[in-house]
Amino acid sequence: MTTTLRPAEPLQQTPDGGRARVYDVCVNSRRVGSVRLTTAPGFGAGAGVIEDLGIDEKDRRRGRGTVAALAAEEVLRGWGCREVQISVPARAEAALRMAVALGYTERSRNMVKELPAEPPALPPGLEVRPMTEAEFGPWKAEAQEGFAQSWMKRGVPEEQARAKADASHRELLPQGLRSPGTAISVAVRDGETVGHVWTGARELEPGVHGRYVYGVEVSESHRGNGYGRALMLLAERDTLGAGEDRLGLHVFTGNTPAIRLYESLGYRTTHVNSYKALL
């Protein structure tokens, strides 16, 4: 039997070169599932994404998902993509095994915490305040550069990494500190700034909304003193203050200290994000 992809809609294209299309997964022309292919938002046309790959229940466990994924990679190669990305729910054990078998490498995780009703206490002597306009410009430049560097360190080409950083900050901070749903808080100890945490409104899982930690940074001279945990507690307070009870974040797989911190605070992994070079 032959498994193929058949377009289920016209190709969608954006002015910046982005593409998207839904395909039916077919076996001998019989539809057995579907998949959506896109170029990765913010990364440019060189990175593709396999989304919503699903095989109908009666046709599962026959290797059709694997063949469909390989066919999807061929479509993305035809689009000129040099990399393919996937995001798999952490509970989808079969899909996670398939990703490993197909040569995908885990790059990062999405995590979520359901917050208690009572705001957590902050360390004694730690003061918090909103970021000022005078601080915003230098902070934004540093945060954007750090964001790009974090992707480059994990193998993303510089052009794609900087495009991702530029697009993310344009989208998330269109009005600077006055951007809707945004909070950037500064932690101060003994008159010195020890760190910043940036949260914003976001859909954390399909149909589940809350706040998201877009950036958390401890000043270099104050690292190793527990301020990372304090800033995450501050993010929880900001979230509860905004009337939400869920807080999400993204963490790179190699950042073991951060993952341990988040797990100790009660975060659970919701999605595993992986990639593969298209040779």
C-alpha positions in Angstrom: 0.0 0.0 0.0 1.2 3.5 -0.8 0.9 6.4 1.7 0.8 9.9 0.2 -0.2 13.4 1.0 -3.0 15.1 -1.0 -3.6 18.9 -0.7 -6.9 19.5 1.1 -6.9 23.3 0.6 -5.1 25.9 -1.5 -1.6 26.9 -0.5 -1.6 29.9 1.9 1.2 32.4 1.4 2.1 35.6 3.3 4.0 38.6 2.0 7.1 37.6 4.0 7.4 34.3 2.2 5.6 32.2 4.8 3.5 29.2 3.6 0.9 26.9 5.1 -1.3 24.1 3.8 -3.4 21.2 5.1 -3.0 17.8 3.5 -5.0 14.6 3.7 -3.0 11.5 4.5 -4.0 8.9 2.0 -3.5 5.2 1.5 -4.1 4.2 -2.1 -6.2 7.4 -2.4 -8.3 6.6 0.7 -8.1 9.3 3.3 -6.8 8.0 6.7 -5.7 11.2 8.4 -4.5 14.7 8.0 -1.5 17.0 8.6 -0.8 20.7 8.5 2.5 22.0 7.2 3.7 25.6 7.7 6.9 27.6 7.7 8.0 28.4 11.3 6.6 31.8 12.5 9.5 34.2 13.0 12.2 31.9 11.7 11.8 32.8 8.0 11.1 30.5 5.1 14.1 28.2 5.9 12.3 26.4 8.7 9.2 24.3 8.3 6.8 22.9 10.9 4.8 19.7 10.9 1.6 20.3 12.9 -1.5 18.4 13.8 -0.4 15.1 12.3 -3.2 12.6 13.0 -4.2 9.2 11.7 -7.8 8.0 12.1 -8.1 5.5 15.0 -9.0 2.5 12.8 -5.8 3.1 10.7 -3.3 3.5 13.5 -0.5 1.2 14.6 0.4 0.4 11.0 3.2 2.8 10.5 1.2 5.3 8.6 2.0 8.2 10.8 5.7 7.5 10.3 5.3 7.4 6.5 3.2 10.5 6.6 5.9 12.4 8.6 8.5 11.4 6.0 6.2 12.5 3.2 5.7 15.8 5.0 9.5 16.3 5.2 9.7 15.9 1.4 7.0 18.6 0.9 9.0 21.0 3.2 12.2 20.2 1.3 10.3 21.3 -1.9 9.4 24.5 -0.1 13.1 25.2 0.4 13.2 24.5 4.1 16.5 23.4 5.6 15.0 22.4 9.0 11.8 20.9 10.2 10.3 21.4 13.7 7.7 19.5 15.7 6.0 20.0 19.0 4.6 16.8 20.6 2.4 16.7 23.7 4.4 15.2 26.6 1.7 12.5 27.2 1.8 11.3 23.5 4.3 8.5 24.2 3.9 6.9 20.8 4.5 10.2 18.9 7.6 10.9 21.1 9.0 7.5 20.2 8.3 8.1 16.5 10.1 11.4 16.6 13.2 9.8 18.1 13.1 7.0 15.5 12.9 9.5 12.7 16.0 11.3 13.9 14.5 14.3 15.7 16.5 16.0 18.5 14.7 17.5 21.5 15.5 21.3 21.6 13.2 22.6 24.3 10.1 22.1 26.4 6.9 24.0 27.2 5.9 23.9 30.9 2.9 25.0 32.8 2.0 25.4 36.5 -1.5 25.6 38.0 -1.1 28.3 40.7 -2.4 28.2 44.2 -5.0 30.9 45.1 -2.7 32.6 47.6 0.2 34.6 46.2 3.6 33.3 47.2 5.7 35.2 49.7 8.9 36.9 48.4 12.2 36.8 50.2 12.5 39.3 53.0 14.0 42.6 51.9 13.2 42.1 48.2 11.4 45.0 46.7 9.5 45.0 43.4 8.4 47.7 41.0 7.3 48.1 37.4 10.0 48.8 34.8 10.4 52.4 33.9 10.5 53.9 30.4 14.1 54.9 30.9 15.0 51.3 31.7 13.0 49.8 28.9 15.1 50.7 25.9 18.4 49.2 27.2 16.6 46.2 28.6 14.8 45.5 25.3 18.1 45.6 23.3 19.8 43.3 25.7 16.9 40.9 26.0 16.5 40.7 22.2 20.2 40.0 21.7 20.2 37.4 24.4 17.1 35.7 22.9 18.9 35.5 19.5 22.1 34.2 21.1 20.2 31.5 22.9 18.9 30.1 19.6 22.3 30.4 17.9 23.9 28.4 20.7 21.6 25.6 19.9 22.4 25.4 16.2 19.9 27.8 14.7 21.5 29.9 11.9 22.2 33.5 12.9 19.9 34.9 10.2 17.0 32.7 11.5 17.7 33.4 15.2 17.8 37.2 14.7 14.6 37.1 12.6 12.9 35.1 15.4 14.1 37.6 18.0 12.9 40.6 16.0 9.6 39.1 15.1 8.9 38.0 18.7 9.6 41.4 20.2 7.6 43.2 17.5 4.6 40.9 18.2 4.7 40.8 22.0 5.7 44.4 22.7 4.0 46.5 20.0 3.5 49.4 22.4 6.5 48.9 24.6 5.6 48.9 28.3 2.1 49.8 27.4 1.5 46.7 25.3 -1.8 45.0 26.3 -1.5 42.1 28.8 2.2 42.9 29.5 4.0 43.2 32.8 7.8 43.7 33.2 8.7 43.8 36.9 12.0 44.8 38.5 13.3 43.2 41.7 15.5 45.4 43.9 17.6 44.5 47.0 19.4 47.1 49.1 18.9 49.7 46.3 20.4 47.5 43.6 18.5 45.9 40.7 18.9 42.1 41.0 16.7 41.0 38.0 13.7 41.4 35.8 10.8 39.2 34.9 8.5 39.7 31.9 5.1 38.0 31.7 2.2 38.4 29.2 -1.2 36.9 28.4 -1.1 33.8 26.2 -2.9 30.6 25.2 -0.9 28.0 27.1 -2.6 24.9 25.7 -5.5 24.6 23.2 -8.4 26.4 24.9 -6.4 27.1 28.0 -5.4 30.7 28.7 -3.1 32.2 31.3 0.1 34.1 31.6 3.5 33.3 30.1 7.1 34.0 31.3 8.7 35.6 28.2 11.9 36.5 29.9 13.5 36.1 33.3 17.0 37.4 34.0 19.1 37.7 37.2 21.8 40.4 37.0 25.2 38.8 36.6 26.6 40.1 39.8 23.7 38.7 41.8 23.6 35.2 40.4 23.8 32.2 42.6 21.9 33.8 45.5 18.4 32.4 44.8 17.0 35.4 42.9 16.0 33.2 40.0 13.5 31.4 42.2 12.4 34.8 43.7 11.7 36.2 40.2 9.6 33.1 39.3 7.6 33.7 42.5 7.2 37.3 41.4 5.9 36.1 38.0 3.3 34.0 39.9 2.2 37.1 41.9 1.9 39.1 38.7 -0.1 36.3 37.1 -2.5 36.1 40.0 -2.8 39.9 40.1 -3.9 39.8 36.5 -6.7 37.4 37.4 -5.1 34.2 35.9 -4.2 31.0 37.7 -1.9 29.3 35.1 1.6 30.3 34.3 3.6 28.8 31.4 7.1 29.1 30.1 9.6 27.7 27.5 13.0 26.3 28.5 15.8 24.9 26.4 16.6 21.2 27.0 20.2 21.8 27.9 19.4 24.3 30.6 19.3 21.7 33.3 19.5 24.1 36.3 16.4 26.0 35.0 14.5 22.8 34.4 15.2 21.6 37.9 14.1 24.9 39.3 10.9 24.9 37.4 10.1 21.3 38.4 10.8 22.1 42.0 8.3 24.9 41.8 5.6 22.6 40.5 5.8 23.1 36.7 4.9 20.1 34.4 6.0 19.6 30.8 3.2 19.9 28.3 5.0 19.7 25.0 8.4 18.5 23.8 9.8 20.6 20.9 12.2 18.9 18.6 14.0 19.6 15.3 15.7 17.8 12.4 17.9 19.1 9.6 16.6 18.5 6.1 19.6 17.4 4.1 
